[in-house]
Amino acid sequence: MTGPRESEDKAPAQKKKKKHTARRSLFRRRLVRPGSSPGTFAVPEGSPPPKLHAIVYDAATIDERDLASPSEARAAVRPGAVAWIDVHGLGDEAVLRGLGEAFEIHPLALADVANTGQRPKADTYEELLFCVLRMATLGADDGECHWEQVSLCLGEGFLVSFQERPGDCFEPLRNRLRQGRKTFRESGTDYLACMVIDAIVDGYFPVLEAFGERLEAIEERVLERPDQEVLSEIYRVKRDLMAFRRAAWPLRDVLSHLLRDGHPRLTETVLPYLRDVADHVAQVVDVVENYRELAGSFVDVYLSSVSHRTNEVMRVLTVIATIFIPLTFIAGIYGMNFDTSAPTNLPELGWRYGYIAFWAVSLAVTAALLLLFRRLGWLGGKKG
């Protein structure tokens, strides 16, 4: 039977364990069993079943509807039109394999779709261009940055996008298609893929603004009231910025590779737009690096503030100890057991005003030391 003392000891341990498990990991990837053959994938835990949505358009018409099966998704692709097949959720292996067969997606690319946590990259599989990106969104409840893998398969007349869960930053893109923007509706699948990448990159900037607000709040707290809580917040921001850096830096390399080497699926008309996206990614990388340096400097400011506060406390204690040193000396001498009958052994011990004289000397010494410390600037006065 557990006693009350034991239950009290277990409660903090359970709280610590719960707090530790709630912490988000720096790297999360669904790995298959070691030794599995290439192309093997495992469905991510907690991912909802796939929901298929199609937007098929050309210069004059647009057709938007939900799909029931991979075969229906393949049937939505028609000559002379652009088909955007958007897949929300990765929780059904049969549906994913059906999409892979319908759109002739290479097994290695399909494995990268399911095994989330991939590094942003661009691979070529025969005539198919496969890209992996990281999409950032701000949580409505906690305001934290949440990351999600987005995979793009660009083929002849179609673009298949895979997302881990419903909810994305593509709604403005869909609205532009519904409104019939001429540049958009008359362009091909490569322009659509470029706009999808651009929407993901544009979604980085609101997140960076939120990081900037967090850093400003941390700066005020570090300068005014540095404590252990603000130090924990600094390290949380640094962890989040590390995740941001892992998403932005490889994406810049991906876009540079596509601009430098090109791809059969990318026409010359889309390269200026892709170059503009690369410029936005470069801006994101610069801001992330500046924020990381700023967060690192806050640690130095925190340590300096704590050290300065410790020095202030030590200075006050030193002043107090210094004042009591001569008083202790005087009290120690007159507290010795001298023979009061001998005239040469501290005659003041028998003096009528000896006690008053002792306090007068003590107060005079204290006042002199305080005046000296003030003139030295130890008590806030000017040095001189």
C-alpha positions as CSV (number, residue, x, y, z in Angstrom):
1,M,0.0,0.0,0.0
2,T,1.4,3.4,-1.0
3,G,1.7,5.9,1.8
4,P,0.9,9.6,1.5
5,R,4.6,10.5,1.4
6,E,5.2,8.2,-1.5
7,S,2.2,9.5,-3.4
8,E,3.5,13.1,-2.9
9,D,6.8,12.0,-4.3
10,K,5.3,10.4,-7.4
11,A,3.1,13.4,-8.3
12,P,6.0,15.7,-9.3
13,A,7.6,12.9,-11.2
14,Q,4.4,12.3,-13.2
15,K,4.2,16.0,-13.9
16,K,7.8,16.1,-15.1
17,K,7.2,13.1,-17.3
18,K,4.0,14.6,-18.8
19,K,5.8,17.9,-19.5
20,H,8.6,16.0,-21.2
21,T,6.3,14.0,-23.5
22,A,4.4,17.2,-24.5
23,R,7.6,18.7,-25.9
24,R,7.8,18.7,-29.7
25,S,10.7,16.8,-31.2
26,L,13.2,18.6,-33.3
27,F,13.0,16.0,-36.0
28,R,10.1,13.7,-36.8
29,R,10.1,11.1,-39.5
30,R,8.1,7.9,-40.0
31,L,10.7,5.3,-40.6
32,V,10.2,1.8,-42.0
33,R,11.8,-1.2,-40.4
34,P,15.6,-1.3,-40.9
35,G,16.6,-3.6,-43.8
36,S,13.4,-3.1,-45.7
37,S,13.6,-2.9,-49.5
38,P,13.7,0.5,-51.2
39,G,10.2,1.9,-51.8
40,T,8.7,0.4,-48.6
41,F,6.7,2.9,-46.7
42,A,4.5,2.9,-43.6
43,V,1.4,5.0,-43.2
44,P,2.0,7.9,-40.7
45,E,0.4,7.4,-37.4
46,G,-2.6,9.7,-36.7
47,S,-2.9,10.8,-40.3
48,P,-6.5,11.0,-41.5
49,P,-7.7,9.0,-44.5
50,P,-7.0,10.6,-47.8
51,K,-9.6,12.9,-49.3
52,L,-9.2,13.7,-53.0
53,H,-10.2,17.0,-54.5
54,A,-9.8,17.9,-58.1
55,I,-9.7,21.3,-59.9
56,V,-9.6,20.8,-63.7
57,Y,-9.4,24.0,-65.8
58,D,-8.5,25.6,-69.1
59,A,-8.8,29.1,-70.5
60,A,-12.6,28.9,-70.7
61,T,-13.9,26.4,-68.1
62,I,-13.2,25.2,-64.6
63,D,-14.5,22.0,-62.9
64,E,-14.0,21.6,-59.2
65,R,-15.2,18.5,-57.3
66,D,-14.4,15.9,-54.7
67,L,-13.2,12.5,-55.9
68,A,-14.0,9.0,-54.6
69,S,-11.1,6.9,-55.9
70,P,-7.7,7.1,-57.6
71,S,-9.2,5.8,-60.8
72,E,-11.7,8.7,-60.8
73,A,-8.8,11.1,-60.2
74,R,-7.0,9.7,-63.2
75,A,-10.2,10.1,-65.3
76,A,-10.3,13.7,-64.4
77,V,-7.2,14.4,-66.4
78,R,-8.2,15.4,-70.0
79,P,-6.2,16.7,-72.9
80,G,-5.8,20.5,-73.3
81,A,-6.6,21.1,-69.6
82,V,-4.7,21.3,-66.3
83,A,-5.7,18.9,-63.5
84,W,-4.8,19.7,-59.9
85,I,-5.4,16.6,-57.8
86,D,-5.1,17.7,-54.1
87,V,-4.8,14.8,-51.6
88,H,-5.5,15.7,-47.9
89,G,-4.3,12.9,-45.5
90,L,-2.0,9.9,-45.8
91,G,-3.8,7.4,-43.6
92,D,-4.7,4.8,-46.2
93,E,-2.0,2.8,-47.9
94,A,-4.3,1.3,-50.5
95,V,-5.4,4.8,-51.7
96,L,-1.8,6.0,-51.9
97,R,-0.7,2.9,-53.9
98,G,-3.7,3.4,-56.2
99,L,-2.7,7.0,-56.9
100,G,0.8,5.8,-57.5
101,E,-0.4,3.3,-60.1
102,A,-2.9,5.8,-61.7
103,F,-0.3,8.6,-62.2
104,E,2.7,6.3,-62.7
105,I,4.5,7.7,-59.6
106,H,7.8,5.9,-59.0
107,P,7.7,3.7,-55.8
108,L,10.6,5.6,-54.3
109,A,8.7,8.9,-54.8
110,L,5.6,7.3,-53.3
111,A,7.6,6.1,-50.3
112,D,8.9,9.7,-49.7
113,V,5.3,10.9,-49.8
114,A,4.3,8.5,-46.9
115,N,7.6,8.7,-44.9
116,T,7.1,12.3,-43.8
117,G,9.9,14.4,-42.4
118,Q,11.8,14.4,-45.7
119,R,14.4,17.1,-46.5
120,P,13.1,19.6,-49.2
121,K,14.3,18.2,-52.5
122,A,13.5,17.8,-56.2
123,D,13.9,14.5,-58.0
124,T,13.3,13.4,-61.6
125,Y,11.7,10.1,-62.4
126,E,11.6,9.7,-66.2
127,E,9.1,12.4,-67.2
128,L,7.8,13.1,-63.7
129,L,9.1,15.9,-61.5
130,F,8.8,15.1,-57.8
131,C,9.3,17.8,-55.1
132,V,9.1,17.8,-51.4
133,L,8.5,21.0,-49.4
134,R,7.7,22.0,-45.8
135,M,4.6,24.1,-45.2
136,A,4.4,26.2,-42.0
137,T,1.2,27.3,-40.3
138,L,0.5,29.1,-37.1
139,G,-1.7,27.3,-34.6
140,A,-5.0,29.1,-33.9
141,D,-5.0,28.0,-30.2
142,D,-1.3,28.1,-29.1
143,G,0.2,30.4,-31.7
144,E,3.0,27.9,-32.2
145,C,4.6,27.1,-35.6
146,H,3.4,23.7,-37.0
147,W,5.2,22.0,-39.9
148,E,3.7,19.8,-42.5
149,Q,5.2,18.0,-45.5
150,V,3.8,18.8,-48.9
151,S,4.8,16.5,-51.9
152,L,4.3,17.5,-55.5
153,C,4.2,15.2,-58.5
154,L,4.3,17.2,-61.8
155,G,3.4,15.2,-64.9
156,E,1.8,15.6,-68.3
157,G,-1.3,17.7,-67.8
158,F,-1.6,17.1,-64.0
159,L,-0.2,18.1,-60.7
160,V,-0.8,15.8,-57.7
161,S,-0.2,17.4,-54.3
162,F,0.0,15.3,-51.1
163,Q,-0.6,16.9,-47.6
164,E,-0.5,15.2,-44.2
165,R,-3.8,16.7,-43.0
166,P,-6.6,19.0,-44.1
167,G,-6.0,22.8,-43.9
168,D,-3.4,24.6,-45.9
169,C,-2.4,28.0,-47.4
170,F,-3.7,27.3,-50.9
171,E,-7.1,28.9,-50.6
172,P,-6.0,32.2,-52.2
173,L,-4.6,30.1,-55.0
174,R,-7.9,28.3,-55.5
175,N,-9.8,31.6,-55.5
176,R,-7.6,33.0,-58.2
177,L,-8.4,29.9,-60.3
178,R,-12.2,30.4,-59.6
179,Q,-12.0,34.0,-60.6
180,G,-10.6,33.1,-64.0
181,R,-7.4,35.0,-63.9
182,K,-6.1,35.0,-67.5
183,T,-2.4,34.5,-66.8
184,F,-3.3,31.6,-64.5
185,R,-6.0,29.8,-66.5
186,E,-4.0,30.0,-69.8
187,S,-0.8,28.6,-68.3
188,G,0.3,25.0,-67.9
189,T,0.9,22.7,-65.1
190,D,4.4,24.1,-64.5
191,Y,2.9,27.5,-63.7
192,L,0.5,25.9,-61.3
193,A,3.3,24.0,-59.6
194,C,5.3,27.3,-59.3
195,M,2.3,29.0,-57.8
196,V,1.9,26.2,-55.2
197,I,5.5,26.6,-54.2
198,D,5.1,30.4,-54.1
199,A,2.0,30.0,-51.8
200,I,4.0,27.8,-49.4
201,V,6.9,30.3,-49.3
202,D,4.5,33.2,-48.8
203,G,3.1,31.4,-45.8
204,Y,6.5,31.6,-44.2
205,F,6.3,35.4,-43.8
206,P,3.4,35.6,-41.3
207,V,5.2,32.9,-39.3
208,L,8.4,35.0,-39.3
209,E,6.4,38.1,-38.2
210,A,5.1,36.0,-35.2
211,F,8.7,35.1,-34.5
212,G,9.7,38.8,-34.6
213,E,7.0,39.7,-32.1
214,R,8.1,36.8,-29.8
215,L,11.7,38.1,-29.9
216,E,10.7,41.7,-29.2
217,A,8.8,40.5,-26.1
218,I,11.8,38.4,-25.0
219,E,14.1,41.4,-25.5
220,E,12.0,43.5,-23.1
221,R,11.9,40.8,-20.5
222,V,15.6,40.1,-20.7
223,L,16.4,43.8,-20.2
224,E,13.8,44.5,-17.5
225,R,13.3,41.3,-15.5
226,P,15.5,38.3,-16.5
227,D,14.5,35.1,-14.9
228,Q,14.6,31.3,-15.6
229,E,11.3,31.5,-17.5
230,V,12.6,33.9,-20.1
231,L,15.7,31.7,-20.6
232,S,13.4,28.8,-21.4
233,E,11.5,30.9,-23.9
234,I,14.7,31.9,-25.6
235,Y,15.7,28.2,-26.1
236,R,12.2,27.4,-27.3
237,V,12.5,30.1,-30.0
238,K,15.9,28.8,-31.0
239,R,14.5,25.3,-31.4
240,D,11.7,26.6,-33.6
241,L,14.2,28.7,-35.7
242,M,16.3,25.6,-36.2
243,A,13.3,23.8,-37.7
244,F,12.6,26.8,-39.9
245,R,16.2,26.8,-41.1
246,R,16.0,23.1,-42.0
247,A,13.0,23.9,-44.2
248,A,14.3,27.1,-45.9
249,W,17.9,26.3,-46.6
250,P,17.3,23.1,-48.6
251,L,14.4,24.8,-50.5
252,R,16.8,27.5,-51.7
253,D,19.1,24.8,-53.0
254,V,16.2,23.0,-54.8
255,L,15.1,26.2,-56.6
256,S,18.7,27.1,-57.5
257,H,19.1,23.6,-59.0
258,L,15.9,23.9,-61.0
259,L,16.8,27.3,-62.3
260,R,20.4,26.2,-63.2
261,D,19.8,22.8,-64.7
262,G,16.1,23.1,-65.8
263,H,13.7,20.2,-66.3
264,P,11.6,18.9,-69.2
265,R,8.4,19.8,-67.3
266,L,9.5,23.4,-66.8
267,T,9.1,25.8,-69.8
268,E,11.0,29.0,-70.3
269,T,8.0,31.1,-69.5
270,V,7.8,29.9,-65.9
271,L,11.4,30.4,-65.1
272,P,11.0,34.2,-64.2
273,Y,8.2,33.3,-61.7
274,L,10.4,30.5,-60.3
275,R,13.2,33.0,-59.9
276,D,10.9,35.3,-58.0
277,V,10.1,32.5,-55.6
278,A,13.8,31.8,-55.2
279,D,14.3,35.5,-54.2
280,H,11.5,35.2,-51.6
281,V,13.2,32.1,-50.2
282,A,16.5,34.0,-50.0
283,Q,14.7,36.7,-48.0
284,V,13.3,34.1,-45.7
285,V,16.7,32.5,-45.1
286,D,18.2,35.9,-44.3
287,V,15.5,36.7,-41.8
288,V,15.8,33.3,-40.2
289,E,19.6,33.7,-39.8
290,N,19.2,37.2,-38.3
291,Y,16.6,35.9,-35.9
292,R,18.9,33.0,-34.9
293,E,21.7,35.4,-34.2
294,L,19.4,37.7,-32.2
295,A,18.1,34.8,-30.1
296,G,21.7,33.7,-29.4
297,S,22.6,37.3,-28.3
298,F,19.7,37.2,-25.9
299,V,21.4,34.4,-24.0
300,D,24.5,36.5,-23.7
301,V,22.4,39.5,-22.5
302,Y,20.6,37.2,-20.0
303,L,23.9,35.9,-18.6
304,S,25.3,39.4,-18.4
305,S,22.2,40.7,-16.6
306,V,22.3,37.8,-14.1
307,S,26.0,38.4,-13.6
308,H,25.4,42.2,-13.1
309,R,22.6,41.5,-10.6
310,T,24.9,39.1,-8.7
311,N,27.6,41.7,-8.6
312,E,25.2,44.3,-7.3
313,V,24.2,41.9,-4.5
314,M,27.8,41.1,-3.7
315,R,28.6,44.9,-3.6
316,V,25.9,45.6,-1.1
317,L,27.0,42.6,1.1
318,T,30.6,43.9,0.8
319,V,29.6,47.4,1.9
320,I,27.7,46.0,4.9
321,A,30.6,43.7,5.8
322,T,33.1,46.5,5.4
323,I,31.1,48.7,7.8
324,F,31.0,46.1,10.5
325,I,34.7,45.2,10.3
326,P,35.9,48.3,12.3
327,L,32.9,48.1,14.6
328,T,33.7,44.4,15.3
329,F,37.3,45.4,16.0
330,I,36.3,48.1,18.5
331,A,33.7,45.9,20.2
332,G,36.2,43.0,20.3
333,I,38.8,45.1,22.1
334,Y,36.5,46.5,24.7
335,G,34.9,43.1,25.1
336,M,38.1,41.6,26.4
337,N,38.5,40.8,30.2
338,F,40.9,43.5,31.3
339,D,41.7,44.3,34.9
340,T,39.9,47.6,35.6
341,S,41.9,48.2,38.8
342,A,45.1,48.8,36.9
343,P,45.3,52.4,35.4
344,T,47.1,51.3,32.3
345,N,44.6,48.6,31.2
346,L,41.8,50.5,29.2
347,P,41.0,53.2,31.7
348,E,37.9,54.0,29.6
349,L,36.2,50.9,31.0
350,G,35.7,52.7,34.2
351,W,34.8,56.0,32.6
352,R,31.3,57.3,33.2
353,Y,30.6,58.1,29.5
354,G,32.4,55.1,28.1
355,Y,29.2,53.4,26.7
356,I,28.1,56.6,25.0
357,A,31.6,57.3,23.6
358,F,31.7,53.7,22.1
359,W,28.4,54.4,20.2
360,A,29.6,57.8,19.1
361,V,32.8,56.4,17.7
362,S,30.9,53.5,16.0
363,L,28.5,55.9,14.3
364,A,31.3,58.2,13.3
365,V,33.2,55.3,11.6
366,T,30.0,54.1,9.9
367,A,29.2,57.6,8.6
368,A,32.8,58.1,7.3
369,L,32.7,54.8,5.5
370,L,29.3,55.5,3.9
371,L,30.6,58.9,2.7
372,L,33.8,57.2,1.3
373,F,31.7,54.6,-0.5
374,R,29.4,57.2,-2.0
375,R,32.4,59.3,-3.2
376,L,33.8,56.1,-4.8
377,G,30.4,55.5,-6.6
378,W,29.6,52.3,-4.8
379,L,26.3,53.7,-3.5
380,G,25.2,55.5,-6.6
381,G,27.1,58.7,-6.2
382,K,29.5,60.2,-8.7
383,K,33.1,59.0,-8.6
384,G,35.5,61.7,-7.7
